[in-house]
Amino acid sequence: MKTFKVKVIPNAKKNEVIMEEGKLKVYVNVPAKDGKANRALIDILADFFNVKKRDVKIVSGEKSREKIVQIEI
């Protein structure tokens, strides 16, 4: 299991993952409303790390742009 610090950028033009200064920066093309950005974040990270969605968990920062995410790799 790996833990990552993640900065989420909602309402981006496209979904994208960038490694920056030891942190993941994830652009999601949905608004941060009603948990949509969190669900999109899980989908994007699951695709990026080639794991199932259930293997990606938001540990803290669910209502913040700065999150800590655990991924079962």
C-alpha positions, 0 to 999 in steps of 0.5 A: 500500500502506498500513500500519496499527497494529492492536490486536486484541481476541479473544473479543468479542461481535461483529466490529467495526473502530474507528479510535481515536487513529490506530490501528485497534481490531479486535474479533474474535469468535473466541479467540486460539488456533491462529491463528484470531484472525489469520485472522478479523482478515484477513477483517474488514479485507478486508471493511472496506477492500473488498479481497481477503484476499490483499491484507491481510498481518500484517507483525509481531506475529503472536503479539501483540495489537498488530500492524502490518498492510499493506493493498494499497489 
